[in-house]
């Protein structure tokens, strides 16, 4: 993300481009045609470094589809926009190697219908790419791992939970499937899509809320920001005893007591709330805000709200401490890579049956 734009520019998490005859807004006052490509190359490098080429290709495909969805719709409705700018991130502490991507659009050239069209196009395009990749990630073979010590789990949305229930079978007690890189990247793509659809500031959901009601968008944005910040703070309260205990400064009783907070709230929400605040919680003015939103525009806003309900993950990625399983299974007949275990080494030798053969663990 970039610093708060001027009143005539809106930062967005997906990319629109200029309409016919419209000038692209320039970041920093000068055109830098090489910069989007340089940032994309840097992001490809950092995401590959973080989790490997399969992860990088999957995540960049989702982010790229999101950005191009904005870009082409903006061209159709005549709203000027910059190319997408990917944001590389050093791959430390398990981070995915990127903060996503942003664009700038000329808000003063968009009315409510154009704003709704551009805002919803990115999440829908990203979702169309992420969904089959998520299913593929569920079905690709991955090792069966013992849940022991400090482990991390992927939270479930309504959609991902339903897909896992339909396409996979529960692992044996005390075990779970390691996340395949394609699964991990697709999960991140869907997770970020949900966060970006929150009706807050200059996120895509904030644009949709402003298109729906310019009068109430500011109040909704501040309430959403406060709730997200509060949920993230509760997640931090849940994680802190686990971190302190791992450093030898806390007891097992406090770790157990705070488990519900870890399972319900994600500390990631604090980061997202702070980034959204940096971009700006107030939406810039648009063209003809008094003009009513058309029926098609209202359907686009409703579509964005339904997509938010489907993909939003209330607890994000969460950490826990688990005791070792009493004994390992000989085999499991799982149909795919189940639920959401991320990163713990196996403690015992076992064998897991995969859709395309049997692999040692």
N, C-alpha and C positions, 0 to 999 in steps of 0.2 A: 504494500500500500504506500501511498505517497502522502505528503502533508496536505492539509485541508486546501481544496482548490478555491479559486476565486468565485465570485457570485455567478459568473457565466459559465463555469465548468463544473462538471460532476465527476467524481471518481466512481468507477464502477468495477465490479469484479468480473466483468466479461466484456468482450470487445466489440464496439461498434465502429463503423467507418463512415466517411463522409458521404452524404447524398450527392446526387448529380449537381455539379456546380458549386458545392459547398467547400469551404476551406477547412483543412484539418486544424484544430487547435494545436498550438505548439507548446510543449512542455519546456519550461525554462526559457521561453521566449525565442528559441531558435529550433529549426528543424534539424533533427539528427537521424537521418534514415538508417544509419548503421546500428543505432542503439537497440531497437527491438530484437534484431538478430543476435547481437552480442549478448544481450540478457538471456535470450532463449538458449544460446549455446552454453552459457554459464550455468543455467538452471539444469540443462540436460546433464552437464558434468556433475553438479552437486547431487542431483537425485540418483544418478548412477553410482556415485561414490557412496551415497548413504545406504542404498538397499539393492543395488544391482540393476542390470539393464532391463529385466522384465518389469520391475517396479517402475523404473523411470519411463519406459515406453508407455505403460498403462496410464500412469498419472498425467504425463504430458499430453496424451491423447484426450483425456477427459478435460483437462484445463484448456487445451487448444480448441476443442469443440465448443466449450462454454464461451470462450472469447470470440470465436468466429460466428457463433450464433448472434451475439450482440452486434458484431461488425456488419454482417450482411443485412440484418434488419435495419440498422441505422442508415445504411446506404439506401434502402428502399424507402424509408420515410423522410429522407432528406435532412437528417441530423448530423452535423459535423462531429467527427471523433478522431482520436488518435489511434494508431495501431496498438495492439496489446503489448504490455510491458511485463514480462515475467520477472519474478523476484527470487533470485537464488538465495540460499541460506546455508551457512556452513553445516555440514552433516554431523553435528555433535549431539551427544546425549539421546540418541535414537530419533532425532528429528528427521523429517522426510526430505530435507534438502531444498525446500522452497516454501515461500509464504503465499504462493499462488501467483496471480497476475492481476493487473489493473489496466484500465483505460481512462481517458478523459473524454467527455462528451460535452457539446455545447448546449447546456440546459436551456439557455434563452431562445434557442431555435426549436425546442420541442414543446408541443402542447401535451395535454394529459393523455390523449390517445397514443401519441408517438412515444411518450415516456413509458407507458405500460407495455407497448409492443417491444421496445428495446430491452426493457428490464426483464421481462419474462423469457425472452428468446435465449439468453445465455444459460440459465438453469435448465431449461427444457432440453437444449442441445447437449449440454453436459450429461444430463440424466440419460438421454437416449444412448450415449456411448458407454456410460458407467454401468448401466444395468446388465447388459450381456457380459461385460467384463467381470462384474461381481459374480454372476452365475458361473462363469468359467473358472474363476478363482476358487469357488466352492468345490468344483468337481475335479480340479487338478490334484494329483496325488501330493501328499505332504506327510511328514513323519508323525507318528503318534508319540506324544511327549507326556512325561509324568508331571503332574502339578505339585511342585515341591518348592518350598522357600518363597521368595518374593517373585511374583509373577504379574503379568499385565494382561488385561482382557479388553477386547473390543466390545463396546456397548451395541445394543440392537435398536434399530428403528422399527416401526410397524412393518415396513417393507422387508428389511433384511432379516428380521426375525421370522417372518412368514416364509421367506425363501429358504432359510436354513432348516426350518421345520419340514418343509416339503422335499428338499433335495438331499438332506443328510440324516444320519441316524445318530442318536446320542452316543458319545464315547463311553468306554467303561469307567466306573467310578474311580476318581483320582487321576484320570488321564484326559487329554484333549489333543486336538490336532494343532500342530504348528501352522501359523498363517503362511500360506503361499504368497510370494511377492505380488502376484496379480491380484489376489484377494485383498491384501493389505492396501495396495494402491487404489483399487476400486472403492474399498471402504472409506479411505481418506477422501476420495472424490465425492462420494455421496454425503459424507459427514460435513465437508466444507460447503456443499450445495445447501444443506439444511441450515447451517449457520448464516450463509449469505442471504437466505430468504427471510430471515427475521426482519420484522418491520421497523428498522432502526436506521436512522441517519441516511447515509448515502450507499448503503448496501442495496442489492437488488430488491430485497423486500422493502427497504425504505422508499425506493423509487415507486414501487407498486402501491404502497400505502399513500404516498403523496398524490399519485394519479387518482386514487380512489377518493381521497378527501384531503386537499391541501390545508383545510382548516384544522383538522385534528391530527395531522401527521406528526407535528412537533411533540404533542403530548404523548402520543403512542410511542414515539421514538425514545423519549426520556424514561417512560415506564419500562419499556423493554430493556433499555440499557441498565437500569437499576436492578431489574430482576436477574439479568444475565450476570452482572457483577456480584450480586448476592449469592447466586448459585455457585459461581466460581470460588467465592470466598469460603463457602461451606465445603467445597471440594478440597480446598487447601487445608482446612481444619482436619479433614479426614485423612489426608495424605501425610501431614506433618508428623504424627506419632509413628507412622510406619517408617518414615525416613530417619527419625531420631532413634527409633529402636534398632534399625539397621546399623547405626553408628554407635550403638551401645549406650544410648542416653535415655532410653524409655523402656517401659515394661510391656509384657504381652497383654496385660489386662486392658490397657489403654488402646492398644492396637485393635483388640477385639471389640471394644466399646465403640470405636469410631468407624467400624466396617460399614454400617449403613450409609454414612456420609460418603465414603469412597464409592460405594456401589450406586449411589443416586445422583451425585453431582461431580462434574469434571472441573479440575483446576484450569483446563484449557479455556473455559468460559471467561476467566479473568483476562487472559491474553487477548481474546477476541473482543471483549468489551473495551479494553484499552486501545486496541487498534481502531475500532470503530469510532471511539471518541477522538482519536487523532485525526481521522479523516473528516469528522464533523458530524454532529448529531442534528444539525439544522440543514434542511434541504434548500439548495439555491432556488431562486425564483425561476419559473418557467414561462413560456409564452401562453397568453390567454388562459390563466388559471380559472377564470370565471366560466369558461366554456364547459358544459357538462360532459362527463365521460360517456362515450357511446356504449351501446349494448355489447359490442365486440370488445371494447376496452374493459368493461366490467367482467366479461368472461375470462379475459386474460388475467385479471387480478385474482379471480376465484381459482383459476388453474394454478397460479403461483401459491395460493394458500393451501390448496389440496396437496401440491407437491411438498410443501413444507411439512404438512401433517404426516406424509408418508415416509420422509427420509430423515426427519430430525431425530437425533440421538440424544436423549436427555443426560446420559452419563458419560458420553464420549469414550475415551480410553481410560480405564481405571485400574489401579494397582491393588493387590491383596497379598496376604501371606498364607500359604497352604502347607499342611503337614503332608509328609510322603504317603502314598497309597500303601495299604497293607501288603499287597502282592500284585505283581503285574499280570495282565491277561496274556494268554498265548497268542490269540488272534482276535481281531475285530472285523466285522463285515460291514464297515462303514461305506456308504456310497460316495462320500466326498470329504473334503476338508471341513470339518464342522466347527461351529461357533468361533471362538475368538481368542485363542491362546496365542501369545506373541513370542516370548523369548525366554525360555528356561531350558537348560540342557537336560537330556534324558539321564536318569540315574540307573536304569536297568535295561538289560537287553530284552527286546521283544520284537514281534513281527506284526505288521499291520497290512491288511488286505486293502488294496486300492482299486478304483474302477478299472484301471488298465494294468493289473498285475499285482504282485506282492513285493513289498520293499522292506528291507531291514531297517530297524530304527536304532 
